[in-house]
């Protein structure tokens, strides 16, 4: 008799309910599963191919995804939001869960959670990476440190994972750790509007208004940010820019910034991974 043990990851709104089981499929040992949720509902693209819309899940053995790195893109069906694009890793016999809450630039948040096999089959671990970095990580109300962080020797049990950073909304996820696996959590934090308004400061002098506005590239999951001909994810790629680089801002529209490149050319970048100065 074939043994079947499924991983179920469920993320619901701000407080997610996340449970994990491992499944072993003799016929699909090199494939994994994918579950995607979003608010509002979105079209789901995997490696550039439309595969459905949220809530989405590969709940059929025939639809399992080959293990390895893939690119997922979510395009909201309503609202004027910038599509969400992210590289994910599908692990054999594991369900990877992607959840995205769309909102105006800077306010959106997301979670990508999966499991990775580790050598020590008697240990369970939790890895947390956040954007932005330096967020405090609480496991069952105990402060464990700041992101990025790897927690080892975690009890195989249900846990509550809470991510907190000044100026951003807390993110809380219910998880269950499994022996022999590392739970990988990639978390995008949304700005807390109340905190942002309190920290806002007026322009100190009229001369500040005369300064040319610029845009600084922030951290991205891929280590670079695509520059496109037009403010659209389907527009051709002009070049790529890197986190920390700053460019003159020429124009902005619907979550996109038009910048001037060092060679004099112009292009559009997603405002989600850049900060206007």
PyMOL commands that set and color helices and strands:
alter all, ss='L'
color gray80, all
select helices_A, chain A and resi 61-63+193-199+206-210+271-273
alter helices_A, ss='H'
color red, helices_A
select strands_A, chain A and resi 15-17+31-39+42-46+49-53+56-57+65-66+68-76+84-90+95-101+109-117+125-131+136-139+142-146+149-151+158-164+171-176+181-188+214-217+225-228+237-241+246-253+256-260+266-270+274-276
alter strands_A, ss='S'
color yellow, strands_A
deselect
rebuild
show_as cartoon
